[in-house]
Amino acid sequence: MEFEFTKNTMLGEYYVTCSMEHQIVARWLQEEISQDRTKIEQVLHLVKQAHQFPAQEWQWAGKEISLSLLGAEVTVQDNALSYGHDIELESEFELYESESVAQCGLEDFESLLMQWQAFLGGY
């Protein structure tokens, strides 16, 4: 997963940009986690649990975007997609769905979080 962190020094705001197929991951990091070190630690703890117990599914529910960790894979998904799974999406909504869900490896995800933490001036 490719990503880049930037900071607007005038406003003190932090941003992350991810590759096209991982835009939802960038949104999750900016909107759900932001600079909240407690949330970063909570998710890193889930990652640790996922490493230790790969057969169990671990979830972190955000207001708009949630995570699911299972085995060596992380799924980041817009909560709106959780409703109406039985409904077949029409073709014009396929692009929206591709921007609203992404998967990546557990190690890549953990690296992203740790680098975000370091970028914020964390530990």
N, C-alpha and C positions, 0 to 999 in steps of 0.2 A: 504494500500500500504506500503510495507516494503522498507526502504531505509537506506543508510549509507553515511555519508560525511567523506571525508579524505582530508588532505592537505599535499602536498609535501613541507616541510619547506625549503628544499635546493633550490627548483626552485620557490617557492611561488605560486604553482598551486593548484587549488581546484578541487576536483572530487566528483561525486555522483554515487553511485551504487544503482540500484533498482532491485526488484525481476524480474525474467525472463519475466513475462507478461507486465512489465512496463519499459522495457529497453529504449523504445523510449522517455519516460519521462526523464530519466537520460540524454540521448543524447540532448534533447531539452534544459534542464537546463544548461548543460555544453557548448553546441555549440551556442545556440541562446541567452541565458541570461548571462552566465558566471558570472563575477563579476560586471556587469553593474547595478548599483543601480537604475538608471533611468528606465531601462526595468523592473526591479523587481517591482517598484512602479506602472508602467503602467499596468502590469498584475494584481497586487493586486487591482488596481482601477477597472479593468474589473470584477474581482471576486466580489467586492463590488456591482457593477452594476447588476451582475447576481443574487446576493442575493436579491436585491431590486426589480428587474424586471425578475422573473424566466421564464416568458412566452416568453421573447425575447432572440434571439440567439446573443451571443457576440463572436467576433472573434479577434484573434491576429495573424497576418501573419508574419512568420519568413522567412529567406532566404531559409532554407531547411525543417523546421518543423513548423507547425502551430497549433493553438489551436482553439477549438470551445467550448463555454460554453453555455449550454442550460439547464434550470431547475437546478437540483442538480447534473448534470453530466458534466464532462470535457472530451473532446476527443482530444488526441494529435496524430497528423498524419503527416507522411512524405509527403511533398508536391508532390512528384512523384506519389503518389496514387490518387491525384486529377485529373490526366489526364487519359482519356480513361475509365471512369466508365462503359461504355457500354460493354467493352471487358471483357469476362469471363476469369479469371486467370486459367492457367493450374495448375494441382496438385503440380508440383514441385515449384511453386511460392507461395503456400499457407503459407509455413513457413516464407518466406520473408515478406509477408503481415502481419503475426502475430507479426513480430518484428518491423513493421513500423506503427502500429496504436495501441493505447491503450486507455482505458477509466477508469476513476476513479471518485470518488465522489468529489463534489465541496469543501466540508469541508476538506477532505484529501489533496486535491491539495493546498488549501489555507495554511494548516498546513505545507506542504512541503516547500512552498515558504517562509513562515515566519521563518521557522527553517534554511533554506538556508541563508536568510538575516542575521539572528543572527550568524550563523556559519562564515559568511564573516566578522563579526565584526560590523554588522549593528545595527540598532536601536533596 
